[in-house]
Amino acid sequence: MPSDIREQVRLGRHLRADDHLRWQNILSEQGWLAANWPTEHGGPGWGPVQRHIFDEECAAAHAPTVVPFGVNMVAPVIMKFGSIEQQQHYLPRILNNQDWWCQGYSEPGAGSDLAGLSTRAVRDGDHYIVNGQKTWTTLGQHANMMFCLVRTDPHAKKQAGISFC
Ligand SMILES: Cc1cc2nc3c(=O)[nH]c(=O)nc-3n(C[C@H](O)[C@H](O)[C@H](O)COP(=O)(O)OP(=O)(O)OC[C@H]3O[C@@H](n4cnc5c(N)ncnc54)[C@H](O)[C@@H]3O)c2cc1C
């Protein structure tokens, strides 16, 4: 691990995007970026004890936390519900840090009451046209990809009609 990154984490300082990517590229080359992924998707295939040891060693070494939105949040969804094409396209791009994901749930009018979200997605052929506003998007300024919650059925009760896209 680069000593300058270790020192910034030890001192509790914010990391720049480049710092996150430098460390995640090192982990990626080692095959350890996605500690919770199975081997069939490029992960180390670790069990809970191995993952815990890895987390403990990273903490002891003042290693940055891996940005979670791609590796830990959207990737398991793509593995479980994605088509083979989606898996083959998105998962390698997460593993080699080509894509930086962020999470678009909260809105100015929908935080704790997320069911109050109003960002709309309207189908247009093979695509959805999304209109709305998201807020509080952690590290969104560095991201090129977002997974978000959108309203696809405005007539359903507010807790329904919401899609993950
Ligand atoms: C550091 C940080 C990072 C974040 N990153 C992301 C992100 O990456 N992506 C994303 O989508 N969102 C993100 N969020 C937003 C987070 O999910 C919202 O802040 C959270 O859901 C609360 O919503 P709010 O801030 O609108 O507060 P509000 O929902 O307006 O709540 C304000 C206060 O009212 C209380 N309250 C709300 N409803 C009720 C109720 N029914 N009864 C009693 N009390 C109530 C709450 O507990 C709170 O104390 C982030 C937030 C923070 C602070």
The ligand as an SDF file (V2000), in Angstrom:
LIG
                    3D

 53 58  0  0  0  0  0  0  0  0999 V2000
  -23.0560   11.1560    4.9450 C   0  0  0  0  0  0  0  0  0  0  0  0
  -24.2900   10.7850    4.1780 C   0  0  0  0  0  0  0  0  0  0  0  0
  -24.1540   10.0960    2.9860 C   0  0  0  0  0  0  0  0  0  0  0  0
  -25.2810    9.7720    2.2440 C   0  0  0  0  0  0  0  0  0  0  0  0
  -25.1050    9.1080    1.0600 N   0  0  0  0  0  0  0  0  0  0  0  0
  -26.1800    8.8140    0.3080 C   0  0  0  0  0  0  0  0  0  0  0  0
  -26.0320    8.1820   -0.9730 C   0  0  0  0  0  0  0  0  0  0  0  0
  -24.9350    7.8960   -1.4400 O   0  0  0  0  0  0  0  0  0  0  0  0
  -27.1470    7.9610   -1.7170 N   0  0  0  0  0  0  0  0  0  0  0  0
  -28.3970    8.2850   -1.2710 C   0  0  0  0  0  0  0  0  0  0  0  0
  -29.3570    8.0180   -1.9870 O   0  0  0  0  0  0  0  0  0  0  0  0
  -28.5860    8.8950   -0.0570 N   0  0  0  0  0  0  0  0  0  0  0  0
  -27.5020    9.1740    0.7210 C   0  0  0  0  0  0  0  0  0  0  0  0
  -27.6730    9.7860    1.9210 N   0  0  0  0  0  0  0  0  0  0  0  0
  -28.9970   10.2670    2.3140 C   0  0  0  0  0  0  0  0  0  0  0  0
  -29.6120    9.4410    3.4410 C   0  0  0  0  0  0  0  0  0  0  0  0
  -30.1000    8.2380    2.9450 O   0  0  0  0  0  0  0  0  0  0  0  0
  -30.7300   10.3580    4.0190 C   0  0  0  0  0  0  0  0  0  0  0  0
  -30.0640   11.4320    4.6790 O   0  0  0  0  0  0  0  0  0  0  0  0
  -31.6000    9.6160    5.0090 C   0  0  0  0  0  0  0  0  0  0  0  0
  -32.4050    8.6990    4.3180 O   0  0  0  0  0  0  0  0  0  0  0  0
  -32.5030   10.6040    5.8040 C   0  0  0  0  0  0  0  0  0  0  0  0
  -33.2220   11.4330    4.9190 O   0  0  0  0  0  0  0  0  0  0  0  0
  -33.1640   13.0590    5.0590 P   0  0  0  0  0  0  0  0  0  0  0  0
  -31.7540   13.4520    5.1960 O   0  0  0  0  0  0  0  0  0  0  0  0
  -33.9540   13.6030    3.9350 O   0  0  0  0  0  0  0  0  0  0  0  0
  -33.8700   13.3360    6.4520 O   0  0  0  0  0  0  0  0  0  0  0  0
  -35.4360   13.3750    6.7490 P   0  0  0  0  0  0  0  0  0  0  0  0
  -36.0750   12.1460    6.1770 O   0  0  0  0  0  0  0  0  0  0  0  0
  -35.9750   14.6730    6.3440 O   0  0  0  0  0  0  0  0  0  0  0  0
  -35.4150   13.2310    8.3390 O   0  0  0  0  0  0  0  0  0  0  0  0
  -35.1380   14.3750    9.1650 C   0  0  0  0  0  0  0  0  0  0  0  0
  -35.3670   13.9590   10.6160 C   0  0  0  0  0  0  0  0  0  0  0  0
  -36.7190   13.5700   10.7630 O   0  0  0  0  0  0  0  0  0  0  0  0
  -36.8060   12.2520   11.3080 C   0  0  0  0  0  0  0  0  0  0  0  0
  -37.9480   11.5650   10.7150 N   0  0  0  0  0  0  0  0  0  0  0  0
  -38.1720   11.3470    9.3820 C   0  0  0  0  0  0  0  0  0  0  0  0
  -39.3280   10.6930    9.1860 N   0  0  0  0  0  0  0  0  0  0  0  0
  -39.8440   10.5020   10.4390 C   0  0  0  0  0  0  0  0  0  0  0  0
  -41.0100    9.8520   10.9250 C   0  0  0  0  0  0  0  0  0  0  0  0
  -41.9030    9.3030   10.0980 N   0  0  0  0  0  0  0  0  0  0  0  0
  -41.2280    9.8220   12.2570 N   0  0  0  0  0  0  0  0  0  0  0  0
  -40.3420   10.3870   13.1240 C   0  0  0  0  0  0  0  0  0  0  0  0
  -39.2010   10.9940   12.7310 N   0  0  0  0  0  0  0  0  0  0  0  0
  -38.9670   11.0440   11.4010 C   0  0  0  0  0  0  0  0  0  0  0  0
  -35.5000   11.5930   10.8830 C   0  0  0  0  0  0  0  0  0  0  0  0
  -35.1480   10.5260   11.7440 O   0  0  0  0  0  0  0  0  0  0  0  0
  -34.5210   12.7480   11.0050 C   0  0  0  0  0  0  0  0  0  0  0  0
  -34.1290   12.8880   12.3430 O   0  0  0  0  0  0  0  0  0  0  0  0
  -26.5620   10.1370    2.7020 C   0  0  0  0  0  0  0  0  0  0  0  0
  -26.7230   10.8230    3.9070 C   0  0  0  0  0  0  0  0  0  0  0  0
  -25.6020   11.1460    4.6430 C   0  0  0  0  0  0  0  0  0  0  0  0
  -25.7720   11.9160    5.9300 C   0  0  0  0  0  0  0  0  0  0  0  0
  1  2  1  0
  2  3  1  0
  2 52  2  0
  3  4  2  0
  4  5  1  0
  4 50  1  0
  5  6  2  0
  6  7  1  0
  6 13  1  0
  7  8  2  0
  7  9  1  0
  9 10  1  0
 10 11  2  0
 10 12  1  0
 12 13  2  0
 13 14  1  0
 14 15  1  0
 14 50  1  0
 15 16  1  0
 16 17  1  0
 16 18  1  0
 18 19  1  0
 18 20  1  0
 20 21  1  0
 20 22  1  0
 22 23  1  0
 23 24  1  0
 24 25  2  0
 24 26  1  0
 24 27  1  0
 27 28  1  0
 28 29  2  0
 28 30  1  0
 28 31  1  0
 31 32  1  0
 32 33  1  0
 33 34  1  0
 33 48  1  0
 34 35  1  0
 35 36  1  0
 35 46  1  0
 36 37  1  0
 36 45  1  0
 37 38  2  0
 38 39  1  0
 39 40  1  0
 39 45  2  0
 40 41  1  0
 40 42  2  0
 42 43  1  0
 43 44  2  0
 44 45  1  0
 46 47  1  0
 46 48  1  0
 48 49  1  0
 50 51  2  0
 51 52  1  0
 52 53  1  0
M  END
$$$$
